[in-house]
Amino acid sequence: MTPDYSIINGAFVLKNEASILISDLSIQRGFGIFDYFRTINFKPVFLDDHLSRFYFSASEMFMEVGYNHDELEKLIQQLIETNNIPDSGIRITLTGGYSEDGYTPAKPNLLITQMPFTFNPGNFNKGIRLFTYQHQRQLPQVKTIDYLMAIRLQSFIKENHADDVLYYNENEICECPRSNFFIVTKKDEIITPSKNVLKGITRKKILGFPEFNVKESIIKPEDILNIKEAFISSTTKNILPVLMINGEKIGDGTPGMVTRKIYEHLFLLKEK
């Protein structure tokens, strides 16, 4: 069996021996950021985009990464070679550091972990069911480790026979806890919320597809009553059709043609 390593502050450590102290602000106050990307056949997917967002998140939280872009990329490549996992998910986490008073930020700890991950294409036809919930994430433009509300709502999701929640606030649709949200209008316009959301990397790629009429705009809860299709996007989910919202079918309750075409375009892009 190949040894399973993680990286803590530049040092390679066996995963089952990796640890940080309980005085870290990620434990004491939930203070930290992260980013996550996939590898396909040992190749990182959209790595530059993910690293750029990681450094943006660090800047917004006034945290020093301690490594420049090239140094961090080199560490990641070394981890990929060492663990020898062709298809995986790699998470980069920057914590608040070992605080003396449990509140004041200290020198951050940089953690890089890798887990096997293989995308299941069969999930596309299964789709996803959403239920709306009024909530606005703190600092939505930053990929923080704060998923308090999303985890708290797990029982709410089950009670409403859904798979995930769709946040809205001040009469505007926002996002799902771990994915971006898109609608397809009857004119085949593809719209994703323009503000108060995390700017996902998959979202960014979809916005750049010249073959489709994709734009950022405000989506109100009432707008989803008459849409043709809906889907979510994320690094782990790729594209998933939204088949139901609040117990009501979207379209005929099956994956739509526009969503399927977006999925196919994204799949080809990731395989390049």
C-alpha positions in Angstrom: 0.0 0.0 0.0 1.3 3.5 -0.9 1.9 5.7 2.1 -0.8 8.4 2.5 0.8 11.7 3.3 -0.5 15.2 4.1 1.5 18.4 4.3 1.6 20.7 7.4 3.6 23.9 7.0 5.7 22.4 4.3 6.5 19.1 6.0 5.2 15.8 4.8 3.6 13.8 7.5 1.7 10.5 7.4 -2.1 11.2 7.4 -2.8 9.2 10.5 -0.1 11.1 12.3 -1.0 14.6 11.1 -2.3 17.0 13.8 -2.4 20.6 14.9 -2.8 22.0 18.4 -6.1 22.7 20.0 -5.1 26.4 20.5 -5.5 26.9 16.7 -8.1 29.5 15.9 -9.7 27.1 13.4 -10.7 25.0 16.5 -11.2 27.8 19.0 -13.2 30.2 16.8 -13.8 28.5 13.4 -11.3 31.0 11.8 -9.8 29.8 8.6 -10.1 29.5 4.8 -9.7 26.7 2.3 -9.9 25.8 -1.4 -10.5 22.4 -3.0 -9.7 21.1 -6.4 -9.6 17.7 -8.2 -7.0 15.8 -10.0 -7.8 13.6 -13.0 -5.2 11.1 -14.0 -2.7 13.0 -11.8 -3.4 16.3 -13.4 -4.8 19.1 -11.2 -8.0 20.6 -12.8 -8.1 24.4 -13.0 -5.3 24.7 -10.5 -4.4 28.3 -11.3 -8.0 29.4 -10.8 -8.2 27.7 -7.4 -4.9 29.1 -6.2 -5.8 32.6 -7.2 -9.1 32.3 -5.3 -7.2 30.8 -2.3 -4.8 33.8 -2.2 -7.8 36.2 -2.6 -9.6 34.6 0.4 -6.4 34.9 2.4 -6.1 38.5 1.5 -9.7 39.2 2.4 -9.1 37.6 5.8 -5.8 39.4 6.4 -3.9 36.1 6.5 -0.4 35.4 5.3 -0.1 32.2 3.3 3.7 32.0 3.9 4.3 30.6 0.4 4.1 32.2 -3.0 2.1 30.8 -5.9 5.0 28.8 -7.4 6.1 27.4 -4.1 2.6 26.3 -3.2 2.1 24.7 -6.6 5.4 22.8 -6.2 4.3 21.5 -2.8 1.0 20.3 -4.3 2.8 18.5 -7.2 5.1 16.8 -4.7 2.1 15.6 -2.7 0.5 14.2 -5.9 3.7 12.4 -6.8 4.2 11.1 -3.3 0.7 9.7 -2.7 0.4 8.4 -6.3 -3.4 8.8 -6.3 -4.5 9.5 -10.0 -8.1 10.7 -9.3 -8.4 12.7 -6.1 -9.6 15.8 -4.3 -6.9 18.1 -2.8 -7.8 20.5 0.0 -5.6 23.5 0.9 -6.5 24.9 4.4 -5.1 28.0 6.0 -5.9 28.2 9.7 -5.9 31.2 12.1 -2.8 29.8 13.9 -1.9 29.1 17.6 -3.5 32.0 19.4 -2.3 32.9 22.9 -5.7 34.2 24.0 -8.0 32.1 21.8 -9.0 35.2 19.9 -6.1 37.1 18.4 -4.8 35.7 15.0 -1.4 34.2 15.0 0.9 32.8 12.3 -1.4 30.6 10.1 -0.9 26.9 9.7 -1.0 25.6 6.1 -2.5 22.2 5.6 -2.7 20.3 2.3 -4.6 17.0 2.3 -5.4 14.5 -0.5 -8.2 12.0 -0.7 -9.2 9.6 -3.5 -12.2 11.0 -5.5 -13.8 9.6 -8.6 -16.8 11.5 -10.1 -19.9 9.3 -10.7 -21.5 10.3 -14.0 -24.7 8.5 -13.0 -25.4 11.3 -10.5 -26.4 13.6 -13.4 -29.6 11.7 -14.3 -30.5 11.4 -10.6 -30.3 15.2 -10.3 -30.9 17.1 -7.0 -33.9 18.4 -5.0 -33.6 21.8 -3.3 -35.6 23.5 -0.6 -35.2 27.3 -0.1 -34.1 28.8 3.2 -33.6 32.4 4.2 -29.9 32.9 5.0 -26.9 35.0 4.0 -23.4 33.6 4.5 -20.9 35.9 6.2 -18.3 37.2 3.7 -19.8 35.2 0.8 -17.0 36.1 -1.5 -14.5 34.3 0.7 -14.2 30.5 0.9 -14.1 30.1 4.7 -14.3 27.0 6.8 -17.6 28.2 8.2 -20.4 25.8 7.3 -22.3 26.1 10.5 -25.7 26.8 9.0 -25.4 24.2 6.3 -24.6 21.4 8.8 -27.3 22.7 11.2 -29.9 22.4 8.4 -29.3 18.7 7.7 -32.4 17.6 9.6 -34.4 20.4 7.9 -33.4 19.1 4.5 -34.5 15.5 5.4 -37.8 16.7 6.8 -38.6 18.5 3.5 -37.6 15.5 1.4 -34.8 17.4 -0.3 -31.1 16.9 -0.9 -29.8 20.4 -0.1 -30.9 23.9 0.6 -31.0 27.0 -1.6 -30.3 30.1 0.3 -32.1 33.4 -0.4 -32.0 36.7 1.3 -33.8 40.1 0.9 -35.9 38.5 -1.8 -32.9 37.4 -3.9 -31.7 33.9 -4.6 -28.1 33.4 -3.5 -26.5 29.9 -3.7 -26.4 26.5 -2.2 -24.0 25.8 0.7 -21.5 24.0 -1.5 -22.5 25.0 -5.0 -23.6 27.8 -7.3 -27.1 28.0 -8.7 -28.3 28.6 -12.3 -31.6 28.9 -14.0 -32.5 28.4 -17.6 -35.3 30.7 -18.8 -37.9 29.8 -21.5 -35.7 31.8 -23.9 -32.7 29.6 -23.1 -31.0 32.4 -21.2 -28.8 30.9 -18.5 -28.7 33.1 -15.4 -26.7 32.8 -12.1 -27.0 35.2 -9.1 -24.7 38.1 -9.5 -23.9 39.1 -5.9 -23.6 37.8 -2.4 -22.3 34.4 -3.6 -18.9 32.6 -3.7 -17.6 32.9 -7.2 -17.1 29.2 -7.9 -14.4 28.0 -10.4 -16.9 25.9 -12.3 -19.3 28.8 -12.3 -16.5 30.9 -13.8 -15.9 28.4 -16.6 -19.6 28.2 -17.4 -19.8 32.0 -17.6 -17.1 31.9 -20.2 -18.8 29.4 -22.6 -19.3 31.5 -25.8 -21.7 28.9 -27.2 -24.4 29.8 -24.6 -26.2 32.9 -23.5 -24.9 32.9 -19.9 -25.0 36.0 -17.6 -25.0 37.1 -14.0 -28.1 38.8 -12.7 -30.5 39.1 -9.8 -32.8 36.1 -9.4 -35.9 36.5 -7.2 -37.6 33.5 -5.5 -40.7 34.1 -7.7 -38.6 33.8 -10.8 -38.0 30.1 -10.2 -41.8 29.4 -10.6 -41.7 29.6 -14.4 -38.2 28.5 -15.4 -37.4 25.9 -18.0 -34.5 24.3 -16.2 -32.2 24.7 -13.2 -28.8 23.3 -12.2 -26.1 23.6 -9.7 -22.3 23.6 -10.3 -19.3 22.8 -8.1 -15.9 21.1 -8.2 -17.2 17.8 -6.8 -20.6 17.8 -8.5 -19.6 19.2 -11.9 -23.2 20.0 -13.1 -26.3 18.5 -11.4 -29.8 19.2 -12.8 -32.2 20.6 -10.2 -35.3 18.5 -10.7 -37.4 19.9 -7.9 -37.5 23.0 -5.7 -39.8 23.2 -2.6 -41.5 20.0 -3.7 -42.4 21.4 -7.1 -41.0 19.9 -10.3 -38.7 22.0 -12.5 -39.9 21.5 -16.1 -41.0 17.9 -16.5 -38.8 16.8 -13.5 -36.0 15.4 -15.7 -32.7 16.8 -16.8 -33.1 19.4 -19.5 -31.3 19.7 -22.8 -29.6 23.0 -22.0 -28.3 21.6 -18.7 -27.1 18.4 -20.5 -25.2 20.5 -23.1 -23.5 22.6 -20.4 -22.5 19.3 -18.6 -21.0 17.9 -21.8 -19.0 21.1 -22.5 -17.6 21.2 -19.0 -16.7 17.5 -19.1 -14.7 18.1 -22.3 -13.0 21.1 -20.8 -11.9 19.1 -17.7 -10.6 16.3 -19.8 -8.3 18.5 -21.8 
